[in-house]
């Protein structure tokens, strides 16, 4: 059975010049997300992302953590 996971982007940098950039916590959150899926044996056949920088950063970081562990 196919499943779809909808994930909101990790924390952006609210006070930074570029709001569409991760905060330090945002990087940790996306890594934790990848580890969460890995610990549950969840792998992905396809990943789609929004066009904003923080969308892509969340997907890339979570997938990297999911593959590295």
N, C-alpha and C positions, 0 to 999 in steps of 0.2 A: 504494500500500500504506500502510495506517495504521501509525503508530508511537506507542508510549506511552513517555514519559520519567518515571521515578520519581526525585524529587529530595528529598534530606534538607534540612531547614532549615539556614540558616547559623548561625554561632556565636552562642550566647546569652551574656548577661552573668552569668557564674558568681558573682561576688562582689557583685553589685548587689542592692538590696532587691527588685527585680522580676526574677527569673531569666528570665521569659518575654519578655524584651526583648533586642533585638540588642546585641551589643558593637560597638565601632567596626569591628573586623575583620569582624564579621557583615555590616555594611552593604557593605563592600568586596567580600566574597565573593559576595553576591547580585548586585551590579553586574557583577562579572567573569563570573558565570554568564550573565547576559543578553547580555553582549558575546560570550561564547563561542558561544552559539546564533546570534547575529546573523552572526558571521563565517563560520559554516557554512551560512548561508542557511536556518536552521531557524526557522519561524514556527509559531504555535499557533492551532488552531481553538477549543480549549477548554482551560481551566485549572481544575483542582479543587485545593482546599487544605484542610488540616486546620483545626480551629477555634481552635487556639492562636495567640497574637499573633505568635510567631516564624514560624509557618507562613505566615500571611498577609503578614508583612513580607517574607519571602523571595520569595513569588510577586509581590507588588507591585513590589518593587525590581528584580527580574530582568526583569520585563516592561517596566518603565519604561526600563531600560538597553537592552533589546532593541529598543524602538520609537524611542528617541532617537538612536541612532547611525546 
